[in-house]
Amino acid sequence: MKRGVVTLAVVGSCFGAGLAMAQQANTAWVHVRVEEGKKESKVNVNLPLPLLEAALSMAPEKLSSHGRVHIGEHGHGDLSVSEMRRLWKALRESGETELVSVQEKDQTVSIARKGDVFRIQVEEPSRKGIVHVEVPVSVVDLLLGGEGDELDIHAALNELQKRRGDIVRVDDGDSKVHIWIDERM
């Protein structure tokens, strides 16, 4: 019981600190909106990036150490961080180009680098479905800029502070997901 009260107090103070930081000019807010038509439900989440950083600093040591997430030996994934770095280096050096283009009867997929972002776009006209993802090159550079089997989450979040606009849009006809960053609560 005592631990729960202490945890709530710490979370509350971090939330308060995050909101105080967010009230400063030019603070980036991450917005997530999910609408499910069949369930007639809507979810809106609005978080200042400083609050995400505060929450990350509270993560257990096994998950995070000094703002870096460890993937190493006990991670669950098909790619190690070093393999991700090698793949990213090759993608980054490819310059502005369309990397993948697939056109089928019911679907068009495009993965391309345009300027300072990698864009992933999937369109399914028969289902009126669209997926649009933009990943800033600089964010991935910083995320993968650590050493060994670590990702530098803090550096990536700091870079996102500079970003404004859409990050992800998904509309599959039945549900919609929209993730964007701006300076409003």
Rosetta blueprint (number, residue, H / E / L):
1 M L
2 K H
3 R H
4 G H
5 V H
6 V H
7 T H
8 L H
9 A H
10 V H
11 V H
12 G H
13 S H
14 C H
15 F H
16 G H
17 A H
18 G H
19 L H
20 A H
21 M H
22 A H
23 Q L
24 Q L
25 A L
26 N L
27 T L
28 A L
29 W E
30 V E
31 H E
32 V E
33 R E
34 V E
35 E E
36 E E
37 G L
38 K L
39 K L
40 E L
41 S E
42 K E
43 V E
44 N E
45 V E
46 N E
47 L E
48 P E
49 L H
50 P H
51 L H
52 L H
53 E H
54 A H
55 A H
56 L H
57 S H
58 M L
59 A L
60 P L
61 E L
62 K L
63 L L
64 S E
65 S E
66 H L
67 G L
68 R E
69 V E
70 H E
71 I L
72 G L
73 E L
74 H L
75 G L
76 H L
77 G L
78 D L
79 L L
80 S L
81 V H
82 S H
83 E H
84 M H
85 R H
86 R H
87 L H
88 W H
89 K H
90 A H
91 L H
92 R H
93 E H
94 S L
95 G L
96 E L
97 T E
98 E E
99 L E
100 V E
101 S E
102 V E
103 Q E
104 E L
105 K L
106 D L
107 Q L
108 T E
109 V E
110 S E
111 I E
112 A E
113 R E
114 K E
115 G L
116 D L
117 V E
118 F E
119 R E
120 I E
121 Q E
122 V E
123 E E
124 E E
125 P H
126 S H
127 R H
128 K L
129 G E
130 I E
131 V E
132 H E
133 V E
134 E E
135 V E
136 P E
137 V H
138 S H
139 V H
140 V H
141 D H
142 L H
143 L H
144 L L
145 G L
146 G L
147 E L
148 G L
149 D L
150 E E
151 L E
152 D E
153 I H
154 H H
155 A H
156 A H
157 L H
158 N H
159 E H
160 L H
161 Q L
162 K L
163 R L
164 R L
165 G E
166 D E
167 I E
168 V E
169 R E
170 V E
171 D E
172 D L
173 G L
174 D L
175 S E
176 K E
177 V E
178 H E
179 I E
180 W E
181 I E
182 D E
183 E L
184 R L
185 M L
